[in-house]
Amino acid sequence: MSEIVFDSYNIENLNIFALLFQTGYLTITHIDTQEDFAEYTLNYPNFEVKQAFVTYLFESFTQNGLEEIESAAKSLRQYLQADNIEGFMNLIRALLAKIPYLLHIEQEAYYHSLFYMISVLMGVEIDLEVLTDKGRIDGVLTLTDKIYLMEFKYGKEGAKMDTLTKQAIKQIRDKNYGERFLNESRPRLLLGIGLIETISYQNTFQRRRIKTHGL
């Protein structure tokens, strides 16, 4: 951001970055000075602040209560650590079911964003839109003992969930996304996620999981 942002205090038209900076959600991590122009890089001051911010954001987006979100985040992490994908996906369904249908956006990227927020809440590292020499992985979710390669497939009303999840797994295999992690000793798990927008705008998730070793 430029320096002028920090002087933006129009109460009727507050700059969101200036507001986040003044309230402590963002801090200056780097200043790039070129002649008379200075560019400021803003970031979260620490993980706790980032997690708090994303928690409030997720509360606003999904209408889940703060205590419910914190409890769900803990359970989701435990499910992943125990390789309980069924429990993990069921809880995500429950969280997203509370999003008012008027707020749903009929785009796959919308659900990428929600998954990113959920991962931050869990304290789990996730990278979205990871580029490889053969394509782009929708998501790479990293735990201490395993790596999940995620592919999303979005379908309109009438699409078959089993078809979407099979397509997602097939793409990960055909594109050989796991090749990027050949030097990793951790097992890679392929996670295909189907998203169907029903006529009532309630989203259903299903997964197919294949455990891979030495891919």
C-alpha positions as CSV (number, residue, x, y, z in Angstrom):
1,M,0.0,0.0,0.0
2,S,1.1,3.6,-0.5
3,E,1.5,6.0,2.4
4,I,-1.6,7.9,1.5
5,V,-3.7,5.0,2.8
6,F,-2.6,5.7,6.4
7,D,-4.0,9.2,6.1
8,S,-7.5,8.0,4.9
9,Y,-9.8,8.8,7.8
10,N,-13.0,9.8,6.1
11,I,-15.5,8.3,8.6
12,E,-18.1,7.8,5.9
13,N,-15.7,6.1,3.5
14,L,-13.1,4.3,5.6
15,N,-10.3,2.5,3.7
16,I,-10.5,-1.1,4.9
17,F,-6.7,-1.5,5.0
18,A,-6.3,1.7,7.0
19,L,-9.0,0.4,9.4
20,L,-7.4,-3.0,9.8
21,F,-4.0,-1.3,10.4
22,Q,-5.4,1.1,13.1
23,T,-7.2,-1.8,14.9
24,G,-4.1,-3.9,15.0
25,Y,-5.2,-6.7,12.6
26,L,-2.4,-5.7,10.2
27,T,1.1,-4.4,10.7
28,I,3.9,-3.1,8.5
29,T,6.3,-5.9,7.6
30,H,8.3,-4.2,4.9
31,I,8.9,-0.7,3.5
32,D,10.2,-0.3,-0.1
33,T,11.4,3.2,-0.7
34,Q,12.1,4.4,-4.3
35,E,12.9,8.1,-4.6
36,D,9.9,10.0,-3.2
37,F,7.6,7.0,-3.3
38,A,7.2,4.5,-0.4
39,E,5.4,1.3,-0.6
40,Y,4.3,-0.5,2.5
41,T,3.7,-4.3,2.8
42,L,1.1,-5.2,5.4
43,N,0.6,-8.5,7.0
44,Y,-0.9,-10.1,10.1
45,P,1.4,-9.4,13.1
46,N,1.2,-13.1,14.3
47,F,-0.8,-16.3,13.8
48,E,-3.1,-15.6,16.7
49,V,-4.3,-12.3,15.2
50,K,-4.7,-14.0,11.8
51,Q,-6.7,-16.8,13.3
52,A,-8.9,-14.4,15.2
53,F,-9.6,-12.3,12.1
54,V,-10.5,-15.3,10.0
55,T,-12.7,-16.6,12.8
56,Y,-14.8,-13.4,12.8
57,L,-14.8,-13.4,9.0
58,F,-16.0,-17.0,9.0
59,E,-18.7,-16.2,11.5
60,S,-20.0,-13.4,9.3
61,F,-19.9,-15.5,6.1
62,T,-21.5,-18.6,7.6
63,Q,-23.7,-17.4,10.5
64,N,-22.0,-19.9,12.8
65,G,-21.4,-18.7,16.4
66,L,-17.9,-18.1,17.6
67,E,-17.9,-20.9,20.2
68,E,-19.3,-23.3,17.6
69,I,-16.6,-22.3,15.1
70,E,-13.8,-22.8,17.7
71,S,-15.1,-26.2,18.7
72,A,-15.6,-27.3,15.1
73,A,-12.0,-26.2,14.2
74,K,-10.6,-28.4,16.9
75,S,-12.7,-31.4,15.9
76,L,-11.8,-30.9,12.2
77,R,-8.1,-31.0,13.0
78,Q,-8.6,-34.1,15.1
79,Y,-10.5,-35.8,12.2
80,L,-7.7,-35.1,9.8
81,Q,-5.0,-36.3,12.2
82,A,-6.9,-39.5,12.7
83,D,-7.5,-39.9,8.9
84,N,-11.3,-39.7,9.6
85,I,-12.3,-38.1,6.3
86,E,-15.9,-39.0,6.7
87,G,-16.2,-37.2,10.0
88,F,-14.2,-34.3,8.5
89,M,-16.5,-33.8,5.5
90,N,-19.7,-34.3,7.6
91,L,-18.7,-31.5,9.9
92,I,-17.9,-29.2,7.0
93,R,-21.3,-30.0,5.5
94,A,-22.8,-28.9,8.8
95,L,-20.8,-25.6,8.9
96,L,-21.7,-24.7,5.4
97,A,-25.3,-25.6,5.7
98,K,-25.8,-22.6,7.9
99,I,-24.8,-20.1,5.2
100,P,-28.0,-18.3,4.0
101,Y,-28.7,-19.3,0.4
102,L,-28.7,-15.6,-0.6
103,L,-25.0,-15.5,0.3
104,H,-24.0,-18.4,-1.8
105,I,-21.9,-17.7,-4.9
106,E,-22.2,-20.1,-7.8
107,Q,-18.5,-20.4,-8.4
108,E,-16.0,-23.0,-7.4
109,A,-13.5,-20.3,-6.2
110,Y,-16.1,-19.3,-3.5
111,Y,-15.6,-22.7,-1.9
112,H,-11.9,-22.6,-2.2
113,S,-12.0,-19.4,-0.1
114,L,-14.2,-21.1,2.5
115,F,-11.8,-24.1,2.7
116,Y,-8.9,-21.7,3.1
117,M,-10.6,-20.1,6.1
118,I,-11.5,-23.5,7.6
119,S,-7.8,-24.5,7.3
120,V,-6.6,-21.4,9.0
121,L,-9.1,-21.9,11.8
122,M,-7.7,-25.4,12.2
123,G,-4.1,-24.1,12.3
124,V,-3.3,-26.3,9.3
125,E,-1.1,-25.1,6.4
126,I,-2.9,-24.9,3.1
127,D,-1.9,-23.6,-0.3
128,L,-4.5,-22.9,-3.0
129,E,-4.0,-22.9,-6.8
130,V,-0.5,-24.6,-6.5
131,L,1.2,-24.6,-9.9
132,T,3.0,-27.6,-11.3
133,D,4.6,-28.3,-14.7
134,K,1.5,-30.2,-15.7
135,G,-1.3,-28.1,-14.3
136,R,-2.7,-26.5,-11.1
137,I,-3.6,-28.2,-7.9
138,D,-6.7,-26.7,-6.3
139,G,-5.4,-27.2,-2.8
140,V,-2.5,-28.8,-0.9
141,L,-3.2,-29.3,2.8
142,T,-0.1,-30.2,4.8
143,L,0.0,-32.0,8.2
144,T,3.1,-33.2,10.0
145,D,2.5,-36.8,8.9
146,K,0.6,-36.6,5.6
147,I,-0.2,-34.4,2.7
148,Y,-3.6,-34.0,1.1
149,L,-3.8,-33.2,-2.6
150,M,-7.3,-31.6,-3.1
151,E,-9.3,-31.2,-6.3
152,F,-12.7,-29.5,-6.4
153,K,-15.3,-30.3,-9.0
154,Y,-18.4,-28.0,-9.2
155,G,-21.7,-29.1,-10.8
156,K,-25.1,-27.6,-11.3
157,E,-28.4,-29.1,-10.3
158,G,-28.7,-32.7,-11.7
159,A,-25.0,-33.4,-11.6
160,K,-24.0,-36.8,-10.1
161,M,-21.8,-36.5,-7.0
162,D,-20.0,-39.8,-7.7
163,T,-19.1,-38.6,-11.2
164,L,-17.7,-35.3,-9.8
165,T,-15.6,-37.0,-7.2
166,K,-14.3,-39.6,-9.7
167,Q,-13.4,-36.8,-12.1
168,A,-11.5,-35.0,-9.4
169,I,-9.4,-38.0,-8.4
170,K,-8.8,-38.9,-12.1
171,Q,-7.5,-35.4,-12.7
172,I,-5.0,-35.6,-9.8
173,R,-3.8,-38.9,-11.1
174,D,-3.7,-38.0,-14.8
175,K,-1.9,-34.8,-14.2
176,N,0.5,-36.6,-11.8
177,Y,0.2,-33.8,-9.2
178,G,1.9,-36.0,-6.6
179,E,5.1,-35.8,-8.6
180,R,5.8,-32.4,-7.1
181,F,6.2,-34.2,-3.7
182,L,8.4,-37.1,-4.7
183,N,11.1,-36.0,-2.2
184,E,8.5,-36.0,0.6
185,S,8.6,-39.0,3.0
186,R,5.0,-38.3,4.1
187,P,2.2,-40.2,2.3
188,R,0.0,-38.3,-0.1
189,L,-3.7,-38.7,0.1
190,L,-5.9,-37.7,-2.8
191,L,-9.0,-35.9,-1.9
192,G,-11.7,-35.3,-4.5
193,I,-14.5,-32.9,-3.4
194,G,-17.7,-32.6,-5.3
195,L,-19.8,-29.5,-5.0
196,I,-23.4,-29.5,-6.3
197,E,-25.6,-26.4,-6.3
198,T,-29.1,-27.7,-5.7
199,I,-32.3,-25.8,-6.5
200,S,-32.6,-24.9,-2.9
201,Y,-28.9,-23.6,-2.9
202,Q,-27.8,-26.1,-0.3
203,N,-24.4,-27.6,-1.1
204,T,-23.5,-31.2,-0.7
205,F,-20.0,-32.6,-0.4
206,Q,-18.8,-36.0,-1.0
207,R,-15.3,-37.4,-1.1
208,R,-13.3,-40.2,-2.6
209,R,-10.0,-40.8,-0.9
210,I,-7.1,-42.9,-2.2
211,K,-4.0,-43.3,0.0
212,T,-0.9,-43.3,-2.1
213,H,2.6,-44.4,-1.3
214,G,5.6,-43.8,-3.5
215,L,3.5,-42.1,-6.2
